[in-house]
Amino acid sequence: MRDVRELFVDTNVLIYATNELSVWYPSATKSLQTARQLGIDLILSPQILREYLAAATRLSISGSGLSVPKILENFHTFQAEFRLVEDNRLVLKTLGDLLEKISVSGKQIHDANLVATMLTHGIRHLLTHNTGDFTRFSAFITVLPLEVIENEP
């Protein structure tokens, strides 16, 4: 972990870190806190922020999540406290190149776009709870589960 300088943060980490009702809340908050203490640059993309809004408001409607004003407060906090990288034409080119190398379809395209964003911006490490979603991309990025950072000294 000591060699990681930049860490792309997946949507599920944000969902867990902002919902105290989640069983993953302690792991997510500890992982983000530890990464910051280690001086790791935490990174998001517009896609991650959109996914956060979609997932968090869906949970809000079901009664198991945060209020919409709190979700919007988190949305603005993320933009202030995390580095935001662009989703641009270069990301689209990288996505196309990636899809020529790896078989991906349907909702997996969202994961592929996340990886394309990382590659375009030279980011090699992803923090996620859903490690299995990114197994197919292991030749391109290093996937770190919440527990790896959470357990750092």
N, C-alpha and C positions, 0 to 999 in steps of 0.2 A: 504494500500500500504506500510505502514511503516514496516510491518513484512516480506515483500518480500526481500530476499537477492540475489536470482538468478532468471534470467529471460531468458527463451529460446525465441529467436527472429525468427519469421516466415519469409519466403521469401518475402511475399508481403510488409512487413514493410521496408525491404531493398530496394525493387523496388521503393516504394513511396518516401523513404528518399533520393534517389539518382536521382530522376527525377523531376526537378522543374516544369515540365509541368503537373504533376499529381495534381488533386484536393486534394489528400491526402498528398501531400508533407508537408504542415505545420504541420499536425497532427503527421505524422511519425517522422519528425525531432524533434519536440517538445517532443514527447514521449521518444525518445532515449536520448535526452539531459536531460530531467527530471530524467530518470532512473539513468543516470550517476551521476547527482547531488545528488541523494538520496543514492549513494554508492551501487547501485544494479549491480551485476555482469552480464553482457550481454553475452549470450552464443549462439553459432552456432554449426552446425554439417556439415560434408562434403556434406550431402544431400542438406542442405540449400544453400551452396555455388554453387553446381551444378545447382540447380533450379534457383538461381539468374542469373548465366551465360546463361542458356537456355532462361529465360524470358526476360532478358535485351537485349540479342542479337536479339531475335525475334522482340522486339520493335525497335531496331536499324535498322533492315532491313525495317521495315514498315515506317521509317522516323519520328516516334513519340518519339524516345528515345535518348539514348546517343551513342556516337561513340564507336567503339570496343576498342580503346586504353583507353578511359575513363572507360569503363566497367571493363577492366583488372586492371586499377589503383584501382578502388573500390574493386575488388576481393582481391587484395593484402592488401589494407587498412583494410578490414574486418578481414583478418587473423591476422593482427597485433593488432587490437584494440578490438577484441572480443575474449573471451575464446572459443577454439575449442575443442569439445568433440569427442571421437572416435566412429565410426560406426563399431562394431566388432561382434564376435560370440555371446557375451552376449546379444547384441542388437537383433540379429536374434532369439535367444531363447526367449527373452521377446516378440518379435513380434509374434512368434508362440503361446505363452501363451495368448497373448492379443486376437489373432484371434479366439482362442477357446472360449473366453468369449463374444466377440462382433462380430456381423455380419458386415463384411466389404468385399467389392469386387472392382475390377477394380482400378481406379485411387485413390480410398479411401485408398488403401494399402500404398500409399506415406504418407498420414496423419497418418496412424497407425504406420508406421515406425518412423515417427517423435516422436510420443508419446512413442514408445518403447525405442527410444534413450533417451528421457527425463527420463523415469522411470529407465532405467539401470543406469543412472548417478545421480539419486536422485534429479532431477529437477522437481518441481511441478507447476511452473507458465509459461504460454505461452503468449507472446504478439503477437497478430495477428489482422488483419482487418477482416479476414474471420472466425468469431466466430462460425457460423453455421456449418462449416466443422468439428468442434471438439466437438459438443454437445454430441455425442455418447460416448465420452471419459471422461465425467464430473465426473465419479466416481473415476478417476485416476489422473486427472490434473485440475488445475484452469486456465481457459481461460480468459485473460484480453484483452478487446478491446483497440484500440489506445486511445480512449477518456478517459479511466480510468487514465492512467498515464499522459496524456496531461493536465488533469485538476487538477493534484496534486499541492498544494501550493509550 
